[in-house]
Structure formats: C-alpha cells, structure tokens
Amino acid sequence: MCDLPIPLSFIHTLPPPHHDVSLGDLLAHHVTDNRPNSTLLDYLPNTNTPALLHPSDLMRPPLLHRDVHSFVSSFSLPCALGPGDRVMVALPTSPENALALLALATYHTVVPVNVSCTARELHEDAARLHVKALMICSDAEHTLRARDLKEKLGCHIIYMIPRGTGPSALFDMKLMD
C-alpha cells in the first residue's frame, strides 16, 4: 500500500474564501505562498515503494522512491552549471533516462531531445536554446557529432554511464575530454 498523500487533499480543509477573494487566489495563497516546498526535490516521495523498473531485465531490483530521492538529493553534474543553465538530454528511452531527467530538472533547465535526431538538428537546437551541456551515451558521440558541438558552442558533453548491476536506473557520469 502506498503511503503518499493525495495531492492538494488539504483544500478540503480550507475555509471558504472571503467574498472579495477568488478561489484561484485562495488556492495560490495556500499552494505556493505558504508551502515549505521550494524545489522539485521537496515533492519526491521518500518511501520503500518501487519507482523505476528495468523493462528488459526484471531480475534487477527496482529503484525505490527513497533511492530516487537520495540520488536526486545528492545529484551533481561533473561540471559547474547554475540553476538556469540548460542541459540538453539525448538519451534512449530507459529507466536511466527517466532518472536523469528528474535529477536534472531539479537543479537545471532540461531540454530533452529525441536521441534519433540528426546531428544537424541537435546542433541547431543546442545553438538556438543556448545549452551549456549535452548529456548522451558514449555510443551516440559519433552520430550526434558531440565533439563538434563542444568545440563550436563551448558546451560540456556529459556521458551518462548506466550501472550494469544493482537497482535499475542508477548511473554515473563522465565529462568528455
């Protein structure tokens, strides 16, 4: 049984709005103005229930919500980027991709793209959106001409390296030399 609260269930306990306050203003006040949550991390559950499974390797244990919370709370890119910096993600569909998007979105602005895009499309989008980093698997480096992108835009290239054992979705990172 999941012990997660129902989102916004507290609205049933709110007093009716004053006659000169709209319902939208009342909700905004209670949802955004008075809530202790400030980042995406504050909304991640910290329970022992499964969060991510590996669809092609069911022998691997699932990644639990508490493990996702722990991974995201200690997440740090191997390069210095700020909260508003854009990180383009070109990864295949996988549990690692899901965790990467969640962790990146907690601290940065994420630009997910189709890993099957052409190098030209990727480069045009990266330039237009002023990305500071690109996260890829090493096998996509040649196809996406990642080294050219690094030299042209000066952005960091980050390799996402899936862990082959243990719970699904965990990964390590390495910067392109």
MDTraj code that builds the backbone (N, CA, C; nanometers):
import mdtraj as md
import numpy as np

residues = "MET CYS ASP LEU PRO ILE PRO LEU SER PHE ILE HIS THR LEU PRO PRO PRO HIS HIS ASP VAL SER LEU GLY ASP LEU LEU ALA HIS HIS VAL THR ASP ASN ARG PRO ASN SER THR LEU LEU ASP TYR LEU PRO ASN THR ASN THR PRO ALA LEU LEU HIS PRO SER ASP LEU MET ARG PRO PRO LEU LEU HIS ARG ASP VAL HIS SER PHE VAL SER SER PHE SER LEU PRO CYS ALA LEU GLY PRO GLY ASP ARG VAL MET VAL ALA LEU PRO THR SER PRO GLU ASN ALA LEU ALA LEU LEU ALA LEU ALA THR TYR HIS THR VAL VAL PRO VAL ASN VAL SER CYS THR ALA ARG GLU LEU HIS GLU ASP ALA ALA ARG LEU HIS VAL LYS ALA LEU MET ILE CYS SER ASP ALA GLU HIS THR LEU ARG ALA ARG ASP LEU LYS GLU LYS LEU GLY CYS HIS ILE ILE TYR MET ILE PRO ARG GLY THR GLY PRO SER ALA LEU PHE ASP MET LYS LEU MET ASP".split()
xyz = np.array([
    [0.0827, -0.1180, 0.0000],
    [0.0000, 0.0000, 0.0000],
    [0.0869, 0.1241, 0.0000],
    [0.0564, 0.2195, -0.0797],
    [0.1340, 0.3425, -0.0926],
    [0.0919, 0.4411, 0.0164],
    [0.1910, 0.4999, 0.0830],
    [0.1595, 0.5945, 0.1898],
    [0.1760, 0.7395, 0.1450],
    [0.1604, 0.7642, 0.0168],
    [0.1719, 0.9003, -0.0354],
    [0.0429, 0.9769, -0.0123],
    [0.0547, 1.1042, 0.0233],
    [-0.0674, 1.1837, 0.0375],
    [-0.1291, 1.2116, -0.0994],
    [-0.2563, 1.2357, -0.0993],
    [-0.3245, 1.2725, -0.2234],
    [-0.2915, 1.4186, -0.2519],
    [-0.2399, 1.4494, -0.3699],
    [-0.2043, 1.5887, -0.3991],
    [-0.3222, 1.6830, -0.3788],
    [-0.2953, 1.7933, -0.3145],
    [-0.3922, 1.9000, -0.2895],
    [-0.5104, 1.8561, -0.2032],
    [-0.4981, 1.7431, -0.1320],
    [-0.6097, 1.6976, -0.0488],
    [-0.6405, 1.7968, 0.0630],
    [-0.5468, 1.8834, 0.0970],
    [-0.5684, 1.9813, 0.2024],
    [-0.6744, 2.0852, 0.1658],
    [-0.7100, 2.0968, 0.0379],
    [-0.8072, 2.2004, 0.0000],
    [-0.9439, 2.1756, 0.0628],
    [-0.9706, 2.0505, 0.0996],
    [-1.0985, 2.0200, 0.1642],
    [-1.1061, 2.0780, 0.3053],
    [-0.9907, 2.1122, 0.3622],
    [-0.9887, 2.1670, 0.4983],
    [-0.9812, 2.3201, 0.4999],
    [-0.9725, 2.3819, 0.3838],
    [-0.9634, 2.5283, 0.3779],
    [-1.0979, 2.5932, 0.4098],
    [-1.0922, 2.7077, 0.4730],
    [-1.2181, 2.7809, 0.4948],
    [-1.2654, 2.8387, 0.3621],
    [-1.3929, 2.8704, 0.3509],
    [-1.4395, 2.9310, 0.2259],
    [-1.3708, 3.0656, 0.2049],
    [-1.3470, 3.1021, 0.0804],
    [-1.2798, 3.2299, 0.0557],
    [-1.3667, 3.3481, 0.0976],
    [-1.3002, 3.4535, 0.1388],
    [-1.3684, 3.5783, 0.1709],
    [-1.4384, 3.6280, 0.0453],
    [-1.5429, 3.7057, 0.0579],
    [-1.6237, 3.7468, -0.0577],
    [-1.5437, 3.8245, -0.1637],
    [-1.4331, 3.8878, -0.1264],
    [-1.3549, 3.9634, -0.2256],
    [-1.2292, 3.8879, -0.2713],
    [-1.2190, 3.7584, -0.2384],
    [-1.1046, 3.6755, -0.2786],
    [-1.1557, 3.5630, -0.3683],
    [-1.0927, 3.5495, -0.4826],
    [-1.1338, 3.4420, -0.5744],
    [-1.0814, 3.3076, -0.5243],
    [-1.1433, 3.2013, -0.5712],
    [-1.0978, 3.0672, -0.5361],
    [-0.9533, 3.0470, -0.5839],
    [-0.9220, 3.0991, -0.7029],
    [-0.7858, 3.0879, -0.7559],
    [-0.6840, 3.1557, -0.6668],
    [-0.7175, 3.2753, -0.6166],
    [-0.6259, 3.3457, -0.5263],
    [-0.6101, 3.2704, -0.3945],
    [-0.7196, 3.2146, -0.3445],
    [-0.7130, 3.1368, -0.2206],
    [-0.6208, 3.0158, -0.2380],
    [-0.6382, 2.9439, -0.3483],
    [-0.5533, 2.8269, -0.3737],
    [-0.4075, 2.8677, -0.3932],
    [-0.3848, 2.9737, -0.4688],
    [-0.2476, 3.0208, -0.4901],
    [-0.1820, 3.0542, -0.3573],
    [-0.2561, 3.1170, -0.2705],
    [-0.2023, 3.1542, -0.1393],
    [-0.1616, 3.0295, -0.0600],
    [-0.2464, 2.9283, -0.0605],
    [-0.2183, 2.8087, 0.0193],
    [-0.1239, 2.7111, -0.0499],
    [-0.1203, 2.7097, -0.1814],
    [-0.0339, 2.6153, -0.2533],
    [0.1072, 2.6707, -0.2683],
    [0.1198, 2.7944, -0.3095],
    [0.2537, 2.8471, -0.3388],
    [0.3084, 2.9399, -0.2322],
    [0.2244, 3.0195, -0.1710],
    [0.2744, 3.1206, -0.0783],
    [0.3093, 3.0656, 0.0595],
    [0.2398, 2.9637, 0.1042],
    [0.2586, 2.9150, 0.2408],
    [0.3074, 2.7714, 0.2489],
    [0.3544, 2.7152, 0.1425],
    [0.4020, 2.5778, 0.1450],
    [0.5534, 2.5771, 0.1640],
    [0.6064, 2.4821, 0.2387],
    [0.7510, 2.4774, 0.2622],
    [0.8299, 2.4252, 0.1420],
    [0.7620, 2.3771, 0.0400],
    [0.8310, 2.3194, -0.0750],
    [0.8863, 2.4292, -0.1653],
    [1.0119, 2.4119, -0.2045],
    [1.0716, 2.5132, -0.2896],
    [1.1346, 2.4563, -0.4160],
    [1.1625, 2.3270, -0.4177],
    [1.2198, 2.2655, -0.5370],
    [1.1453, 2.1357, -0.5673],
    [1.1727, 2.0811, -0.6820],
    [1.1130, 1.9541, -0.7206],
    [1.1464, 1.8448, -0.6195],
    [1.2641, 1.8510, -0.5616],
    [1.3063, 1.7511, -0.4628],
    [1.2083, 1.7441, -0.3453],
    [1.1516, 1.8584, -0.3077],
    [1.0567, 1.8613, -0.1960],
    [0.9300, 1.7809, -0.2242],
    [0.9022, 1.7526, -0.3492],
    [0.7815, 1.6805, -0.3869],
    [0.8060, 1.5317, -0.4129],
    [0.9303, 1.4887, -0.4079],
    [0.9595, 1.3474, -0.4328],
    [0.9300, 1.2648, -0.3085],
    [0.8583, 1.1550, -0.3240],
    [0.8306, 1.0702, -0.2082],
    [0.9581, 1.0039, -0.1578],
    [0.9569, 0.9679, -0.0331],
    [1.0721, 0.9047, 0.0296],
    [1.0260, 0.7746, 0.0952],
    [0.9667, 0.6876, 0.0133],
    [0.9065, 0.5635, 0.0631],
    [0.9812, 0.4414, 0.0108],
    [0.9443, 0.3257, 0.0619],
    [1.0054, 0.1995, 0.0195],
    [0.9289, 0.1324, -0.0934],
    [0.8529, 0.2077, -0.1683],
    [0.7771, 0.1505, -0.2799],
    [0.8563, 0.1648, -0.4099],
    [0.8369, 0.0720, -0.5044],
    [0.9103, 0.0778, -0.6308],
    [0.8787, 0.2039, -0.7108],
    [0.9821, 0.2623, -0.7682],
    [0.9660, 0.3818, -0.8513],
    [1.0001, 0.3524, -0.9970],
    [1.1096, 0.2817, -1.0213],
    [1.1538, 0.2531, -1.1577],
    [1.1943, 0.1071, -1.1714],
    [1.1454, 0.0447, -1.2779],
    [1.1806, -0.0938, -1.3108],
    [1.2561, -0.0951, -1.4423],
    [1.3393, -0.1942, -1.4593],
    [1.4083, -0.2116, -1.5861],
    [1.3246, -0.3061, -1.6717],
    [1.2668, -0.2589, -1.7811],
    [1.1711, -0.3416, -1.8561],
    [1.2314, -0.4657, -1.9213],
    [1.3604, -0.4637, -1.9519],
    [1.4184, -0.5797, -2.0197],
    [1.5020, -0.6663, -1.9258],
    [1.5131, -0.6282, -1.7993],
    [1.5881, -0.7078, -1.7032],
    [1.5141, -0.7079, -1.5697],
    [1.4099, -0.7897, -1.5620],
    [1.3278, -0.7937, -1.4414],
    [1.3968, -0.8634, -1.3241],
    [1.5163, -0.9180, -1.3481],
    [1.5924, -0.9777, -1.2389],
    [1.6591, -0.8697, -1.1536],
    [1.6766, -0.7513, -1.2112],
    [1.7346, -0.6410, -1.1343],
    [1.6278, -0.5848, -1.0411],
    [1.6668, -0.5515, -0.9199],
    [1.5674, -0.4952, -0.8281],
    [1.5219, -0.3573, -0.8763],
    [1.3990, -0.3196, -0.8420],
    [1.3516, -0.1868, -0.8808],
    [1.4232, -0.0795, -0.7995],
    [1.4245, 0.0395, -0.8515],
    [1.4739, 0.1542, -0.7768],
    [1.3561, 0.2053, -0.6937],
    [1.3749, 0.2131, -0.5642],
    [1.2687, 0.2561, -0.4744],
    [1.2583, 0.4083, -0.4714],
    [1.1417, 0.4571, -0.4303],
    [1.1231, 0.6023, -0.4207],
    [1.2277, 0.6666, -0.3294],
    [1.2608, 0.6014, -0.2198],
    [1.3615, 0.6593, -0.1297],
    [1.4978, 0.6659, -0.1980],
    [1.5266, 0.5684, -0.2875],
    [1.6534, 0.5699, -0.3613],
    [1.6551, 0.6814, -0.4657],
    [1.5401, 0.7047, -0.5282],
    [1.5290, 0.8167, -0.6224],
    [1.5533, 0.9466, -0.5465],
    [1.4884, 0.9606, -0.4321],
    [1.5035, 1.0815, -0.3502],
    [1.6503, 1.1011, -0.3113],
    [1.7141, 0.9949, -0.2683],
    [1.8545, 1.0016, -0.2280],
    [1.9444, 1.0381, -0.3460],
    [1.9220, 0.9741, -0.4604],
    [2.0026, 1.0019, -0.5797],
    [1.9871, 1.1472, -0.6212],
    [1.8639, 1.1938, -0.6280],
    [1.8379, 1.3308, -0.6722],
    [1.8926, 1.4319, -0.5714],
    [1.8788, 1.4026, -0.4425],
    [1.9262, 1.4990, -0.3423],
    [2.0781, 1.5132, -0.3440],
    [2.1489, 1.4101, -0.3855],
    [2.2957, 1.4192, -0.3905],
    [2.3482, 1.4376, -0.5335],
    [2.2583, 1.4604, -0.6280],
    [2.2963, 1.4718, -0.7693],
    [2.3802, 1.5967, -0.7933],
    [2.4852, 1.5781, -0.8689],
    [2.5711, 1.6894, -0.9073],
    [2.6386, 1.6549, -1.0393],
    [2.6303, 1.7460, -1.1338],
    [2.6952, 1.7239, -1.2624],
    [2.8465, 1.7309, -1.2457],
    [2.9209, 1.6677, -1.3355],
    [3.0668, 1.6732, -1.3272],
    [3.1248, 1.8031, -1.3829],
    [3.0405, 1.9051, -1.3961],
    [3.0848, 2.0372, -1.4407],
    [3.0003, 2.1408, -1.3669],
    [3.0512, 2.2615, -1.3592],
    [2.9816, 2.3665, -1.2839],
    [2.8757, 2.4337, -1.3710],
    [2.7496, 2.4162, -1.3337],
    [2.6378, 2.4820, -1.4004],
    [2.5446, 2.5393, -1.2948],
    [2.4725, 2.6448, -1.3328],
    [2.3788, 2.7079, -1.2416],
    [2.2368, 2.6606, -1.2633],
    [2.1450, 2.7068, -1.1777],
    [2.0050, 2.6638, -1.1841],
    [1.9349, 2.6981, -1.3156],
    [1.9691, 2.8075, -1.3780],
    [1.9022, 2.8441, -1.5023],
    [1.9698, 2.7900, -1.6262],
    [2.0830, 2.7254, -1.6089],
    [2.1565, 2.6742, -1.7247],
    [2.0829, 2.5561, -1.7866],
    [2.0869, 2.5525, -1.9189],
    [2.0135, 2.4489, -1.9934],
    [2.1026, 2.3296, -2.0239],
    [2.0476, 2.2120, -1.9945],
    [2.1159, 2.0858, -2.0214],
    [2.0309, 2.0081, -2.1200],
    [2.0866, 1.9839, -2.2384],
    [2.0175, 1.9059, -2.3404],
    [2.0423, 1.7583, -2.3109],
    [1.9374, 1.6783, -2.3213],
    [1.9465, 1.5351, -2.2930],
    [1.9057, 1.4588, -2.4180],
    [1.9985, 1.3798, -2.4710],
    [1.9724, 1.2953, -2.5878],
    [2.0067, 1.1519, -2.5486],
    [1.9136, 1.0896, -2.4791],
    [1.9336, 0.9536, -2.4295],
    [1.8237, 0.8626, -2.4809],
    [1.8547, 0.7346, -2.4985],
    [1.7490, 0.6400, -2.5372],
    [1.6489, 0.6227, -2.4240],
    [1.5309, 0.5773, -2.4585],
    [1.4278, 0.5512, -2.3584],
    [1.4774, 0.4421, -2.2645],
    [1.4811, 0.4745, -2.1365],
    [1.5316, 0.3796, -2.0378],
    [1.5009, 0.4322, -1.8983],
    [1.5128, 0.3460, -1.7971],
    [1.4978, 0.3946, -1.6602],
    [1.6030, 0.5015, -1.6251],
    [1.7234, 0.4869, -1.6809],
    [1.8292, 0.5857, -1.6564],
    [1.7908, 0.7221, -1.7125],
    [1.7275, 0.7218, -1.8292],
    [1.6812, 0.8470, -1.8897],
    [1.5796, 0.9137, -1.7969],
    [1.4865, 0.8365, -1.7459],
    [1.3839, 0.8914, -1.6564],
    [1.4477, 0.9550, -1.5332],
    [1.5428, 0.8855, -1.4723],
    [1.6082, 0.9373, -1.3530],
    [1.6936, 1.0596, -1.3869],
    [1.7604, 1.0562, -1.5005],
    [1.8418, 1.1716, -1.5419],
    [1.7556, 1.2956, -1.5606],
    [1.6423, 1.2802, -1.6278],
    [1.5531, 1.3946, -1.6490],
    [1.5031, 1.4512, -1.5165],
    [1.4661, 1.3632, -1.4252],
    [1.4168, 1.4067, -1.2949],
    [1.5263, 1.4792, -1.2164],
    [1.6442, 1.4211, -1.2107],
    [1.7544, 1.4816, -1.1360],
    [1.7962, 1.6152, -1.1979],
    [1.8078, 1.6189, -1.3291],
    [1.8465, 1.7434, -1.3963],
    [1.7416, 1.8522, -1.3774],
    [1.6136, 1.8158, -1.3895],
    [1.5065, 1.9157, -1.3760],
    [1.4989, 1.9722, -1.2348],
    [1.5511, 1.9013, -1.1374],
    [1.5510, 1.9504, -1.0005],
    [1.6471, 2.0682, -0.9834],
    [1.7542, 2.0698, -1.0615],
    [1.8585, 2.1707, -1.0421],
    [1.8856, 2.2604, -1.1626],
    [1.8417, 2.2197, -1.2791],
    [1.8732, 2.2925, -1.4021],
    [1.7497, 2.2988, -1.4916],
    [1.7644, 2.3608, -1.6061],
    [1.6583, 2.3604, -1.7063],
    [1.6918, 2.2496, -1.8056],
    [1.5991, 2.1581, -1.8253],
    [1.6241, 2.0413, -1.9099],
    [1.5659, 2.0635, -2.0490],
    [1.6428, 2.0225, -2.1492],
    [1.5993, 2.0277, -2.2884],
    [1.6066, 1.8851, -2.3428],
    [1.5006, 1.8054, -2.3257],
    [1.5048, 1.6689, -2.3785],
    [1.4835, 1.6698, -2.5300],
    [1.5644, 1.5921, -2.5995],
    [1.5506, 1.5783, -2.7444],
    [1.5497, 1.4306, -2.7793],
    [1.4996, 1.4012, -2.8966],
    [1.4953, 1.2640, -2.9448],
    [1.6367, 1.2193, -2.9778],
    [1.6796, 1.1103, -2.9195],
    [1.8143, 1.0604, -2.9438],
    [1.8336, 1.0217, -3.0903],
    [1.7237, 1.0020, -3.1623],
    [1.7317, 0.9669, -3.3046],
    [1.7390, 1.0894, -3.3948],
    [1.7457, 1.2091, -3.3372],
    [1.7551, 1.3288, -3.4211],
    [1.8876, 1.3284, -3.4962],
    [1.8947, 1.4090, -3.5995],
    [2.0199, 1.4192, -3.6740],
    [2.1158, 1.5112, -3.5988],
    [2.2424, 1.4988, -3.6314],
    [2.3419, 1.5869, -3.5699],
    [2.3103, 1.7325, -3.6027],
    [2.2661, 1.7571, -3.7231],
    [2.2331, 1.8944, -3.7620],
    [2.1185, 1.9504, -3.6776],
    [2.0131, 1.8698, -3.6587],
    [1.9005, 1.9134, -3.5755],
    [1.9465, 1.9415, -3.4321],
    [2.0262, 1.8512, -3.3793],
    [2.0759, 1.8669, -3.2433],
    [2.1584, 1.9952, -3.2303],
    [2.2483, 2.0177, -3.3250],
    [2.3354, 2.1359, -3.3199],
    [2.2544, 2.2649, -3.3328],
    [2.1562, 2.2646, -3.4217],
    [2.0718, 2.3837, -3.4386],
    [1.9927, 2.4130, -3.3121],
    [1.9336, 2.3097, -3.2535],
    [1.8574, 2.3287, -3.1299],
    [1.9482, 2.3739, -3.0159],
    [2.0642, 2.3135, -3.0054],
    [2.1579, 2.3493, -2.8980],
    [2.2022, 2.4953, -2.9104],
    [2.2294, 2.5399, -3.0313],
    [2.2706, 2.6791, -3.0522],
    [2.1547, 2.7742, -3.0246],
    [2.0382, 2.7421, -3.0774],
    [1.9206, 2.8295, -3.0619],
    [1.8791, 2.8418, -2.9157],
    [1.8925, 2.7332, -2.8397],
    [1.8479, 2.7314, -2.7000],
    [1.9600, 2.7625, -2.6008],
    [2.0793, 2.7876, -2.6515],
    [2.1944, 2.8255, -2.5679],
    [2.2210, 2.7235, -2.4573],
    [2.2298, 2.5976, -2.4960],
    [2.2563, 2.4944, -2.3957],
    [2.4001, 2.5044, -2.3467],
    [2.4175, 2.4713, -2.2207],
    [2.5501, 2.4739, -2.1574],
    [2.6117, 2.3347, -2.1507],
    [2.5257, 2.2306, -2.1646],
    [2.5756, 2.0940, -2.1573],
    [2.4830, 2.0019, -2.2359],
    [2.5406, 1.8913, -2.2804],
    [2.4663, 1.7871, -2.3514],
    [2.4954, 1.6555, -2.2818],
    [2.3901, 1.5819, -2.2429],
    [2.4070, 1.4502, -2.1828],
    [2.3707, 1.3446, -2.2857],
    [2.4646, 1.2525, -2.3096],
    [2.4464, 1.1456, -2.4079],
    [2.5074, 1.0165, -2.3548],
    [2.4792, 0.9066, -2.4229],
    [2.5534, 0.7826, -2.4032],
    [2.6733, 0.7887, -2.4968],
    [2.7802, 0.7238, -2.4609],
    [2.9020, 0.7320, -2.5415],
    [2.8828, 0.6802, -2.6836],
    [2.7901, 0.5855, -2.7039],
    [2.7703, 0.5319, -2.8384],
    [2.7024, 0.6311, -2.9326],
    [2.6512, 0.7417, -2.8810],
    [2.5883, 0.8441, -2.9657],
    [2.6854, 0.9566, -3.0022],
    [2.8045, 0.9524, -2.9472],
    [2.9013, 1.0611, -2.9688],
    [2.9282, 1.0862, -3.1162],
    [2.9574, 0.9816, -3.1907],
    [2.9906, 0.9977, -3.3323],
    [2.8692, 1.0421, -3.4135],
    [2.7568, 0.9742, -3.3953],
    [2.6348, 1.0048, -3.4716],
    [2.5889, 1.1478, -3.4509],
    [2.5972, 1.1960, -3.3278],
    [2.5499, 1.3316, -3.2964],
    [2.6600, 1.4373, -3.3096],
    [2.7796, 1.3923, -3.3473],
    [2.8943, 1.4835, -3.3629],
    [2.9110, 1.5708, -3.2383],
    [2.9132, 1.5030, -3.1249],
    [2.9193, 1.5723, -2.9959],
    [3.0467, 1.6540, -2.9793],
    [3.1589, 1.6031, -3.0263],
    [3.2847, 1.6779, -3.0136],
    [3.2780, 1.8084, -3.0923],
    [3.2157, 1.8049, -3.2105],
    [3.1983, 1.9280, -3.2897],
    [3.1124, 2.0286, -3.2146],
    [3.0075, 1.9792, -3.1493],
    [2.9192, 2.0660, -3.0724],
    [2.9959, 2.1302, -2.9570],
    [3.0775, 2.0515, -2.8912],
    [3.1581, 2.1026, -2.7801],
    [3.2505, 2.2143, -2.8282],
    [3.3156, 2.1922, -2.9411],
    [3.4096, 2.2922, -2.9937],
    [3.3380, 2.4156, -3.0459],
    [3.2259, 2.3963, -3.1122],
    [3.1525, 2.5079, -3.1723],
    [3.0842, 2.5961, -3.0677],
    [3.0151, 2.5329, -2.9711],
    [2.9379, 2.6087, -2.8731],
    [3.0071, 2.6230, -2.7376],
    [3.1120, 2.5464, -2.7170],
    [3.1793, 2.5517, -2.5879],
    [3.0993, 2.4876, -2.4757],
    [3.0063, 2.3993, -2.5115],
    [2.9251, 2.3353, -2.4072],
    [2.9932, 2.2070, -2.3595],
    [2.9572, 2.1679, -2.2395],
    [3.0097, 2.0450, -2.1813],
    [2.9367, 1.9250, -2.2414],
    [3.0098, 1.8181, -2.2659],
    [2.9490, 1.6918, -2.3089],
    [2.9624, 1.5956, -2.1916],
    [2.8489, 1.5464, -2.1463],
    [2.8449, 1.4573, -2.0300],
    [2.7980, 1.3199, -2.0760],
    [2.8792, 1.2198, -2.0494],
    [2.8403, 1.0825, -2.0798],
    [2.7632, 1.0262, -1.9620],
    [2.6452, 0.9724, -1.9885],
    [2.5676, 0.9010, -1.8880],
    [2.6070, 0.7541, -1.9008],
    [2.6543, 0.6964, -1.7922],
    [2.7035, 0.5589, -1.7936],
    [2.6149, 0.4741, -1.7023],
    [2.5259, 0.3921, -1.7607],
    [2.4375, 0.3084, -1.6776],
    [2.5182, 0.2102, -1.5933],
    [2.4722, 0.1873, -1.4729],
    [2.5336, 0.0855, -1.3872],
    [2.4740, -0.0485, -1.4279],
    [2.5553, -0.1451, -1.4518],
    [2.5085, -0.2745, -1.5005],
    [2.4498, -0.3651, -1.3958],
    [2.4724, -0.3331, -1.2680],
    [2.4220, -0.4174, -1.1602],
    [2.3501, -0.3302, -1.0578],
    [2.2813, -0.3961, -0.9681],
    [2.2087, -0.3236, -0.8639],
    [2.0746, -0.2753, -0.9149],
    [2.0128, -0.1864, -0.8393],
    [1.8803, -0.1377, -0.8782],
    [1.8804, -0.0710, -1.0152],
    [1.7687, -0.0802, -1.0814],
    [1.7514, -0.0172, -1.2135],
    [1.7698, 0.1324, -1.2031],
    [1.8098, 0.1924, -1.3130],
    [1.8089, 0.3370, -1.3358],
    [1.9304, 0.4135, -1.2839],
    [2.0071, 0.3582, -1.1913],
    [2.1209, 0.4333, -1.1403],
    [2.2292, 0.4447, -1.2477],
    [2.2978, 0.5570, -1.2459],
    [2.4009, 0.5803, -1.3470],
    [2.5116, 0.6671, -1.2897],
    [2.6225, 0.6672, -1.3607],
    [2.7357, 0.7545, -1.3311],
    [2.7535, 0.8487, -1.4483],
    [2.8381, 0.9484, -1.4316],
    [2.8622, 1.0464, -1.5385],
    [3.0104, 1.0712, -1.5544],
    [3.0479, 1.1075, -1.6754],
    [3.1871, 1.1412, -1.7064],
    [3.1856, 1.2521, -1.8103],
    [3.2744, 1.3495, -1.7943],
    [3.2883, 1.4569, -1.8922],
    [3.3731, 1.4123, -2.0090],
    [3.3370, 1.4573, -2.1285],
    [3.4211, 1.4339, -2.2455],
    [3.5521, 1.5083, -2.2251],
    [3.6624, 1.4411, -2.2605],
    [3.7948, 1.5062, -2.2505],
    [3.8079, 1.6178, -2.3503],
])
top = md.Topology()
chain = top.add_chain()
for i, resn in enumerate(residues, 1):
    res = top.add_residue(resn, chain, resSeq=i)
    for name in ("N", "CA", "C"):
        top.add_atom(name, md.element.get_by_symbol(name[0]), res)
traj = md.Trajectory(xyz[None], top)
